[in-house]
Structure formats: C-alpha cells, structure tokens
Amino acid sequence: QKEVEQNSGPLSVPEGAIASLNCTYSDRGSQSFFWYRQYSGKSPELIMSIYSNGDKEDGRFTAQLNKASQYVSLLIRDSQPSDSATYLCAVIRGGPNAGGTSYGKLTFGQGTILTVHP
Amino acid sequence: KAGVTQTPRYLIKTRGQQVTLSCSPISGHRSVSWYQQTPGQGLQFLFEYFSETQRNKGNFPGRFSGRQFSNSRSEMNVSTLELGDSALYLCASSRTGGHYNEQFFGPGTRLTVL
C-alpha cells in the first residue's frame, strides 16, 4: 500500500464545474497536509495547506480533512481552463502521536491530472 | 520577496561523472529539502538540512549527498552518475522544516545523464 494515494486520473471537467480531487494516506502520524499544483514542465506550486479536521476555503479552492478516515480532498469551484494541471497531495509526519516530526520530508501522492475543457 | 532559486536550470552529463546543484532558499527560511522527480517514481524526498545539519534523509544511495552553508544556501552532489539519475531535481525551503511549515519549491534543475 502506498503511503499517499490519489484518485486515478485523468479527471476531465467542463469549464465552470466543480473539480473534486481526493487523497488518502496510510500513516496515522501524518500531521499536516498540502495540495500542490504542477503545470507541465514547471515545479510544484503550493495552493493549500490544512492542519486540522474540517474545511478550509481560499478563493475557489476548498480543502477538506478527515483524520479519522485518513482522507483529504480538494475542491475547485468554477473550474477554469487555466486550472488544467497535475495536482499533488502531500503529507508530513509530526506531532506527539507520530513520536516526533519527520523534518522537511513531504510524502507525495502520484498526482491527478486535471483537464478543464471549455 | 524573492522565491527559491536553483542553478543551473539544465545539465547534461555522462555516466560516471559527478554533478553539483545549488539552491538558495527564500530569505528567512532556514530549512532546505531536496526532492527527485521522475515520471515513474514521482516526487521522492532526498534529504533535509537545517542550520547546516542534515536532519532527515530519504532512501537514496550514498552517491547522493548534500550540505548547507551558514547563509542557508544548499548544494547537493551526485557522484558516479547513472542513467537512472536523469530527473528533475527540486529544492524546497521552509522556515524551520517542522510539520506546520509550508514548503515552497524552486524551479528545479533538469539533469540528463547520457
């Protein structure tokens, strides 16, 4: 079982729709969760971070975290063609339940390719 | 505020050679992490440095090494290059490398080994 798994893509949605990206993780010591966007030929760009259960909204993006289910998701509302990219879920281990912090080590999922068509 | 910078952006080497990549973190960031990205394996953690000390290391052979300087700039070195080392090498910086720290990536160095 991979440490971080993302829903297999590619995911294609029409412009203006909601894109839903999902991620599960296996390490219960995971403390912090991040979503990165990576355009082809570019480096990952941080778009959301979430540390506690519930929803976190930033503009058209909403991250949802459920630590009991070991599940984190990213919703993109009013999807635009410029949102077409690979979305990477990343987690980092830390805190008292993890027995310490895995300093600087993000563990990534394999990524989900999102295509928003006009 | 300037972002993370990496040099060089592109490198072509032959098997058996060695290479050194450089990373300058965001001003005020003291933690630098290095990652390797390949189509087959995705993004994999190499190591992390903070205050000139390696605090964490991924599962890579000893040919991969790094260091950090007092100004937080970091270098990584790959010796005795193999074809499989062809990849995008990314560095990311954060304030302290802790689990509540966001990491910001540089543009990467694309290494091709012939």
Interface residues (C-beta under 8 A of the other chain):
Chain A: Q31 S32 F34 Y36 K42 S43 P44 E45 L46 S49 Y51 L88 A90 I92 R93 G94 G95 T101 S102 Y103 G104 K105 L106 T107 F108 G109 Q110 G111
Chain B: S31 V32 S33 Y35 G42 L43 Q44 F45 E48 Y49 F50 R55 N56 G58 L88 L90 A92 S94 G97 G98 H99 Y100 E102 Q103 F104 F105 G106 P107 G108
